Structure formats: C-alpha cells, structure tokens
Amino acid sequence: PTTGPTGKTPWVAAVLSCVITGAGQLYNNDWKKGVAMFAGAVLGLMFTAGVATIGVWIWSMIDAYQVASGKGKVW
C-alpha cells in the first residue's frame, strides 16, 4: 500500500471519512478537525435537514485524503 509523507494511506483516510464524517481525520491524528467535522455534520442534520451535512461529508473525504497524502494541513 502506498503511504504519503504522513505515513498514512490516503485512500483509507478517505474511505473512513466516507463511512463516518471526520473518521479519516482521526485516522490522520487530526483530532480537532475530525471532531469539528463530526459536530458540523450532526448540527447540519439538526438545522439544515442534512443539506450542510452533505457539504461537510464531502469536505471530510477530500481533506482526509489530502492530509494523508501530505497536501493538506493538520489543525
């Protein structure tokens, strides 16, 4: 398996965030961002009927992949 400079596998990070919003960030040891994304997804369900949740979910997958591949930043 190909790993990025972080030592994490980018596709694993993306799949984890696909299953649970923010899980890829936790895999990348980016705890603050992971918790913030999960909270944003839950709040999005409560206040926007899931519209904002879809955006946070997509952002979570892309960000997890980028951080694991060394192209993104950890909070």
Secondary structure in CASP SS format (residue, H / E / C, confidence):
PFRMAT SS
TARGET T0000
AUTHOR 0000-0000-0000
METHOD secondary structure of the structure
MODEL  1
P C 1.00
T C 1.00
T C 1.00
G C 1.00
P C 1.00
T C 1.00
G C 1.00
K C 1.00
T C 1.00
P H 1.00
W H 1.00
V H 1.00
A H 1.00
A H 1.00
V H 1.00
L H 1.00
S H 1.00
C H 1.00
V H 1.00
I C 1.00
T C 1.00
G C 1.00
A H 1.00
G H 1.00
Q H 1.00
L H 1.00
Y H 1.00
N C 1.00
N C 1.00
D C 1.00
W H 1.00
K H 1.00
K H 1.00
G H 1.00
V H 1.00
A H 1.00
M H 1.00
F H 1.00
A H 1.00
G H 1.00
A H 1.00
V H 1.00
L H 1.00
G H 1.00
L H 1.00
M H 1.00
F H 1.00
T H 1.00
A C 1.00
G C 1.00
V H 1.00
A H 1.00
T H 1.00
I H 1.00
G H 1.00
V H 1.00
W H 1.00
I H 1.00
W H 1.00
S H 1.00
M H 1.00
I H 1.00
D H 1.00
A H 1.00
Y H 1.00
Q H 1.00
V H 1.00
A H 1.00
S C 1.00
G C 1.00
K C 1.00
G C 1.00
K C 1.00
V C 1.00
W C 1.00
END
